[in-house]
Structures are given as structure tokens and as C-alpha cells.
Amino acid sequence: MRIQVTRTGGFAGIERHAEVDTSGRPDAAQWHALAERAVAAGRGTPAAGVPDGFSYEITVDGRTVHAADPRLTEDQRTLVSRVLKEGA
């Protein structure tokens, strides 16, 4: 499973992109479950955010959803954080 996150917005307006490929990872099942829940709660169009807040584009195996602060679900927040931390 390939998970991609793009974060835009914020005070400085800097875009950040990261990707994780779960193939061969010992924790792949946990990534898959988290990604499925995060995508299920996403929107098909960009979500309305708040001034200087972050907006996210989450793509899991070609399916893209959108989310924005402060309305991220806990699963979306966890997934975004993990991908941006561990992804290249």
C-alpha cells in the first residue's frame, strides 16, 4: 500500500509532501487499517479550513481525499503525523 500526504497552508504557506510504502513492513497491517479509516472519513473535495490552518491531501493507493484543520479525525491526524514523520 502506498500512502501519500501533502500538507499545505499554515502561517508560512510552505507545502510538505511525504510518502510511505507499506510493502514488506512488519507493521503493514496497522498502517492499512489506519489508512482505510482515515480515507473513509475524508472528503472528495478540499475541505474548508481556518486562516493559517493546514489543509491535507491524503492519497492511499490512488484514492485521494481531503481534510483540514481543525476538523481532522483522530485517525487522519495520526496517519498524517506518521507519514510526515516517517515518509521520504
Helices and strands as residue ranges (DSSP letters): E 2-9, E 16-21, H 28-40, E 54-60, E 63-68, H 74-86
